[in-house]
Amino acid sequence: EIQEVDEWQLVVNSLRLDFNSDIYLTGSNASILSGELSTYLAGRYVEIKVYPLSFQEFLDFKGDATFKNVQTYYHEYRKFGSFPSVVLQSDEKIKVDVLSGILDSILIRDVSLRDQKIDVPLLIKLTKYLFDIIGQIFSSKKVLGILKNEQLSSSFVTINNYLSWLIRSFLFYKAERYDIRGKERLRTRGKYYTIDLGLRNQTLQDSEQNRGSQLENMVYLELLRRGYQVFVGKYDAKEIDFVARKRDEVIYFQVTAEIPRKSTRETDNLLYLPTGYAKKIIVENYNDVGTIEGIPVVHILDFLLEGYEGKENLI
């Protein structure tokens, strides 16, 4: 990767000045746009974020999606994620081995080697914790308490530093909280989502627990792919799973594996918002699809396949 070469920024800048050309740089972490390059190319570059395959791209990779097997592919997509090098494998053991290699590469090459002071066991422990609480409010204080119980010492500064590295390596994204009534971002109590559920499931050896949280992660990433800024919403005492903003468009989402029969929380939080707001509920249970007091309840496959050619033949 180009950022591993000393003074590569000088070479790139000289090429830009000497030749009438387009220059494409690729990198697996945010450091490629830090330091001198930003100074040399300020206002002269476009950053294109590349994510693992969307479900639509996943089906294109498979090449034989039909009504009969799209559900099977969806479960594979959720269980093993969508890194191309994983999707192209047919053997599940190889898929697991590839995922393990990707995670090791991120934690060791993109994080540990860039900061020699990093405590690797502590970094791995924090990574596993973040995988385990996807979709839950993050608390540094709670993390420190867990580490203390396991005889691992740390501090708020260290935890925040490690979180910064994990975000810069694109292993996790942070969804900040947004006060809908006050129309402002809140600095505390955000949520973390992983770039790929396969990494989470392989690390925790668990793909069936916390299905709702995994569903949230899929929706979050899909909204990022579609160009939205995504926040965790707060309206008075109510929490909205996602506030998705793109220019003048704003959509409010609740995400749940299924709508509980004895609870109206998922709908109440959206209904509490003033009228005129675009609202949507994403579910994994086909029996819940429909509308509730005017709010569309959409199956996850319908959401993931919006705009996909041939969708009507799949579901």
C-alpha positions, 0 to 999 in steps of 0.5 A, spaced: 500 500 500 502 506 497 502 509 504 507 504 506 513 508 502 517 513 505 515 520 502 510 517 497 506 524 498 512 528 494 512 523 488 504 523 487 504 531 488 510 531 482 506 526 478 500 531 479 504 537 477 508 534 471 503 530 467 495 531 465 493 525 468 488 522 473 491 519 479 488 513 483 490 511 490 488 506 494 489 504 502 485 500 507 485 505 513 484 513 513 492 514 514 492 515 506 489 522 507 492 524 513 499 529 514 502 531 508 498 529 502 492 533 505 496 539 505 499 537 498 492 536 495 487 540 499 481 541 494 484 537 489 482 530 490 475 526 491 475 521 496 471 514 494 469 510 500 469 502 498 465 498 502 464 490 502 459 488 497 452 490 498 447 484 498 445 486 490 452 486 489 453 479 493 447 476 488 451 478 482 457 475 485 453 468 486 450 469 479 444 464 480 439 468 485 432 465 484 426 465 488 428 459 491 435 460 493 435 468 495 433 466 502 439 462 503 444 467 500 441 472 505 443 468 511 450 466 508 450 474 507 449 475 514 453 469 517 459 470 513 459 477 511 461 480 504 468 481 503 469 478 495 475 474 497 470 470 502 464 470 498 467 467 492 469 461 497 464 455 497 468 451 503 465 454 510 472 453 513 476 457 508 471 462 509 472 462 516 480 462 515 479 468 510 475 472 515 480 470 521 486 473 516 482 479 514 481 481 522 488 479 524 491 483 518 487 489 520 488 489 528 496 487 527 498 491 520 493 497 520 493 498 528 498 495 532 504 496 527 502 504 527 502 505 534 508 501 538 505 503 545 498 499 543 497 493 548 495 488 543 491 483 548 487 489 550 486 491 543 483 484 542 479 485 548 476 491 546 474 489 539 471 483 541 467 487 546 465 492 540 462 486 536 458 484 542 455 490 543 453 492 536 447 497 536 448 498 544 450 505 547 457 505 548 460 507 555 467 507 556 466 507 564 463 500 563 468 498 559 473 500 564 469 496 569 469 490 565 477 490 564 478 491 571 474 485 573 479 481 568 485 484 571 486 488 565 488 496 567 486 501 562 484 509 562 479 513 558 484 516 554 487 509 552 480 506 550 478 513 546 485 512 543 484 505 541 477 506 539 480 512 534 485 507 531 479 502 530 475 507 526 481 509 522 482 502 520 475 502 518 473 496 522 468 500 526 464 506 524 461 510 530 454 513 529 453 519 533 447 521 537 443 526 534 438 531 538 432 531 533 428 537 537 434 541 538 437 539 531 444 538 534 449 532 534 451 530 541 458 528 543 456 522 548 453 515 548 454 513 540 453 506 537 458 502 534 457 498 528 462 493 524 464 494 517 462 486 516 458 482 520 462 476 518 468 478 522 463 479 528 460 472 527 467 469 526 470 472 532 464 471 537 463 464 534 455 466 534 451 468 528 444 467 531 444 471 537 442 478 537 439 478 530 436 485 531 443 488 532 445 484 526 439 487 522 441 494 525 448 493 522 446 491 515 441 497 515 446 502 517 452 500 512 446 500 507 444 507 508 452 509 508 453 505 501 447 510 499 450 516 501 446 518 507 449 520 514 447 516 519 445 518 526 442 515 532 436 519 534 434 522 540 427 526 541 426 528 548 426 521 552 425 517 545 430 513 541 430 512 534 434 507 531 437 511 525 436 518 522 438 518 515 440 525 512 442 526 505 442 533 503 435 535 504 432 528 505 431 525 512 428 519 513 427 516 520 428 508 521 426 503 527 430 496 525 427 490 529 428 482 527 420 482 529 415 486 532 413 484 539 406 482 540 406 485 547 410 491 545 409 497 541 415 501 542 418 500 535 412 504 533 411 508 538 418 512 538 416 513 530 409 515 532 411 520 537 415 524 532 411 530 529 407 529 522 411 530 516 417 526 517 419 520 513 418 514 517 420 506 516 420 500 520 425 494 517 423 487 519 426 480 518 419 477 519 415 477 513 408 476 518 410 483 520 410 487 513 405 492 512 403 498 515 402 501 522 398 507 523 401 509 516 408 507 517 411 502 512 413 496 515 418 493 510 422 486 510 429 487 510 430 483 503 425 489 500 430 494 503 436 491 501 434 490 494 431 497 492 432 498 485 435 491 483 433 489 476 429 482 477 427 483 484 420 481 483 423 474 481 426 473 487 421 475 493 
